[in-house]
Amino acid sequence: MGEPRGLAVEGLGVDYGSGEVVQGVDLRVEPGEILAILGPNGAGKTSTLAAIAGLAPASRGRVRLAGRDLSALSPDRRNRNGIVLVPEDRGLFPRLSVYDHLWLGGHGRPDRSARERVYELFPALVPRRRQVAGALSGGEAQMLSIATALLSRPQVLLIDELSFGLAPTIVRRLLERCRQLADEEGLGLVVVEQFVDLVLETADRAAVMSRGRFVLEGPAAELAADRERLHQAYLGTVAP
């Protein structure tokens, strides 16, 4: 494979002191592509995203974006260089308004066109502009978290547990927006998700993680069609 235009992670390891919880993960995400990361709780999915964003200590490996090695950069500098994480807890400030979050997401730049674009993607936020984040519904809060991340102008968006606390209908709507961002904006996305059927309908590729490793990878449609192998990967009975 040639030099990646998007995200390339090579041999990533994460060790919190009692052994590696992420063990030599490789992944690539090109512009306009969605990679779904699946797997049981404790598999290492959240640690993988955190390490890519620079928020967890990488014990080994490299993180490159468009050929540039970002491995030594701080989380803030990785953010400003195009890798943006939407965390599982959504990272919102309960007492700040929707408008305030978008202002902060844009690093204080008065970019009206960018704000209008996220309002177009998430019209439910428009009547909530002056409402504080703590008063939003779960779905609205996730929309705001993604919208805030988009104001940082990412090249790659990492979304951890997109569906956390949400109904399937809301999850489907959010995944549709992810597909739209990939197709229309050329954004690369890595989505950790528990609604397996929904995310496999949306993603281009998928990887199942177990005990800190990818044990099954392939086109999302192929994994969706091979339910037995997918189930075995979740149980950890597919060899990496």
C-alpha positions in Angstrom: 0.0 0.0 0.0 1.2 3.5 -0.8 1.6 6.4 1.6 -1.8 7.0 3.3 -3.7 10.2 2.7 -5.5 9.8 5.9 -4.8 8.2 9.3 -2.3 5.5 9.7 -1.7 3.8 13.1 1.2 1.3 13.3 1.9 -1.1 16.1 0.0 0.9 18.7 0.4 -0.3 22.3 -1.1 1.1 25.5 0.2 0.1 28.9 -1.2 1.6 32.1 1.4 -0.2 34.2 0.0 -3.7 34.6 0.5 -4.9 31.0 -0.6 -3.8 27.6 -4.3 -3.3 27.2 -3.8 -2.5 23.5 -1.3 -4.8 21.8 0.2 -3.8 18.5 -2.9 -2.4 16.7 -2.5 -1.3 13.1 -5.3 0.6 11.3 -5.8 2.9 8.4 -8.6 5.3 7.6 -8.6 7.2 4.3 -10.5 10.4 3.6 -14.2 9.7 3.2 -14.0 6.3 4.9 -15.7 5.1 8.0 -14.0 2.4 10.1 -16.2 0.8 12.9 -14.4 -0.8 15.8 -16.5 -3.4 17.6 -16.0 -5.7 20.5 -17.0 -6.5 24.1 -16.4 -4.2 27.0 -12.8 -4.2 28.2 -11.4 -5.1 24.8 -9.3 -2.0 24.5 -11.5 0.1 22.1 -11.6 3.3 24.2 -7.9 3.1 25.0 -7.1 2.8 21.3 -9.0 5.9 20.4 -7.5 7.8 23.4 -4.0 6.8 22.4 -4.6 8.0 18.8 -5.8 11.3 20.2 -2.8 11.5 22.5 -4.9 11.2 25.7 -3.6 7.8 26.8 0.0 6.8 27.1 1.2 4.9 24.0 3.8 2.3 25.0 4.8 1.8 21.4 3.8 2.5 17.8 3.2 5.5 15.6 0.3 7.7 14.7 0.5 9.4 11.3 -1.9 11.7 9.5 -1.4 12.4 5.8 2.1 11.1 6.1 3.1 13.3 9.0 4.2 11.6 12.3 2.1 13.1 15.1 3.2 10.5 17.8 5.2 13.0 19.8 2.6 15.8 19.8 0.4 16.7 22.8 -3.4 16.1 22.6 -4.0 19.7 21.9 -1.6 19.8 19.0 -3.0 16.6 17.6 -6.4 18.2 17.7 -5.1 21.3 15.9 -3.4 19.0 13.3 -6.6 17.2 12.4 -7.3 14.3 14.9 -10.3 15.1 17.1 -12.0 12.8 19.6 -15.6 12.8 20.7 -15.3 11.0 24.1 -17.8 8.5 25.5 -18.9 11.1 28.2 -19.3 13.6 25.4 -17.0 16.1 27.0 -19.6 18.9 27.4 -19.8 21.6 30.0 -23.3 21.4 31.6 -23.6 25.2 32.3 -22.4 26.4 28.9 -24.9 26.9 26.1 -25.0 25.2 22.7 -23.7 28.4 21.1 -20.8 28.6 23.7 -19.7 25.1 22.9 -19.6 25.8 19.2 -17.6 29.0 19.8 -15.1 27.0 21.9 -15.0 24.2 19.3 -14.0 26.8 16.7 -11.2 28.0 19.0 -12.9 31.4 19.3 -12.9 32.0 15.6 -16.1 33.8 14.3 -16.6 31.3 11.5 -20.3 31.7 10.8 -20.3 29.4 7.7 -18.9 26.6 9.7 -21.5 27.0 12.5 -24.3 27.2 9.9 -23.0 23.9 8.4 -23.3 22.1 11.8 -26.7 23.5 12.3 -27.6 22.2 8.9 -26.3 18.7 9.9 -28.0 18.9 13.3 -31.1 21.1 12.9 -32.4 20.0 16.3 -29.7 22.2 17.8 -31.0 25.4 16.2 -33.8 26.1 18.6 -31.5 25.0 21.5 -28.7 27.5 20.7 -29.1 29.4 24.0 -29.9 26.4 26.0 -27.3 25.0 28.4 -25.8 21.6 27.6 -27.0 20.1 30.9 -30.6 20.6 29.8 -30.3 18.8 26.5 -31.6 15.3 25.8 -29.1 12.5 25.3 -29.4 12.6 21.6 -29.1 16.4 21.5 -26.0 16.2 23.7 -24.4 13.8 21.4 -25.2 16.0 18.4 -23.6 18.9 20.2 -20.5 16.9 21.0 -20.1 16.0 17.4 -20.9 19.5 16.2 -18.3 21.0 18.6 -15.7 18.6 17.3 -16.5 19.5 13.7 -15.8 23.2 14.5 -12.1 22.1 15.1 -12.0 21.2 11.3 -10.8 17.6 11.8 -9.4 15.4 9.0 -10.2 12.4 11.2 -13.0 12.2 13.7 -12.8 9.6 16.5 -16.2 8.8 18.1 -16.2 6.7 21.2 -19.5 4.8 22.0 -21.7 6.9 19.7 -24.8 5.2 21.0 -24.1 5.5 24.7 -27.5 6.0 26.4 -29.4 6.5 23.2 -32.4 4.8 21.5 -31.7 3.0 18.2 -33.7 5.5 16.2 -31.4 8.3 17.4 -28.3 6.2 16.7 -29.4 5.5 13.2 -29.9 9.3 12.6 -26.4 10.0 14.0 -24.8 7.3 11.8 -26.6 8.8 8.8 -24.9 12.1 9.6 -21.5 10.3 9.9 -22.0 8.8 6.5 -23.0 12.3 5.1 -19.8 13.8 6.6 -17.7 11.1 5.0 -19.3 11.3 1.6 -19.8 15.1 1.4 -16.8 16.5 3.4 -14.3 13.7 2.8 -13.9 13.2 6.6 -12.4 10.0 7.9 -14.2 8.5 10.8 -13.4 5.9 13.4 -16.5 4.9 15.3 -16.6 2.6 18.4 -20.1 1.3 18.5 -22.2 -1.4 20.3 -25.2 -1.3 17.9 -23.5 -3.7 15.6 -26.1 -4.1 12.9 -26.6 -0.3 12.5 -23.0 0.5 12.3 -22.2 -2.2 9.8 -24.9 -0.8 7.6 -23.1 2.5 7.6 -19.4 1.8 7.8 -17.0 0.9 4.9 -14.9 -1.4 7.0 -15.0 -2.9 10.5 -12.7 -4.5 13.0 -13.5 -6.6 16.0 -11.3 -6.1 19.0 -10.7 -8.7 21.7 -8.1 -8.6 24.5 -6.3 -5.6 23.0 -6.0 -6.9 19.5 -7.9 -6.8 16.2 -9.1 -10.4 15.7 -11.3 -9.9 12.7 -11.2 -7.2 10.0 -12.8 -6.6 6.7 -15.4 -4.8 4.6 -18.4 -4.0 6.8 -20.8 -5.8 4.4 -18.8 -9.0 4.6 -18.7 -9.0 8.4 -22.4 -8.3 8.5 -23.1 -11.3 6.2 -20.9 -13.7 8.3 -22.7 -13.6 11.6 -21.1 -16.8 12.9 -17.6 -15.6 12.5 -18.6 -12.2 13.9 -20.1 -13.9 17.0 -16.9 -16.0 17.5 -14.8 -12.8 17.3 -16.8 -11.2 20.0 -16.3 -14.3 22.2 -12.6 -14.3 21.5 -12.5 -17.6 19.8 -11.2 -16.2 16.4 -7.4 -16.2 16.4 -5.9 -12.8 15.5 
